[in-house]
Amino acid sequence: MIETASFYDELHYEEGNKPAVKVMLKNDLAKEIRILFHPNQEMKEHKAPYPIIVQVLEGSIDFGVENKRYILKKGMMIQLSANIPHDLLALEESMVRLSLSLLDHTSRVENI
């Protein structure tokens, strides 16, 4: 199967405290998720049951993990092993790509 998607099409930012979460593609191994943030929207501390990769496509985020803060700007990535507590705060309007194991549930991300 061949499938295409664009992270830059149909951008819809949520109002209020929650960022907009959308599954862009999935295959037998992983899901690629787009998360859109207004400035100061956050995802409170949580952990993923499988390894993740987070990439900033637009904007910048303050990413907290293991008592350290990382300012991730456009183009930067961070990877985490399973079960590591982390949080993030959008410093400006931002677009984040989250690579998530197919075994993980998207609803978990939507409810953070």
Secondary structure, DSSP 8 states (H G I E B T S, - for coil): ------TTSS----SSS--EEEEEEE-SSEEEEEEEE-TT-EEEEE--SS-EEEEEEESEEEEEETTEEEEEETT-EEEE-TT--EEEEESSSEEEEEEEETTS-HHHHHT-
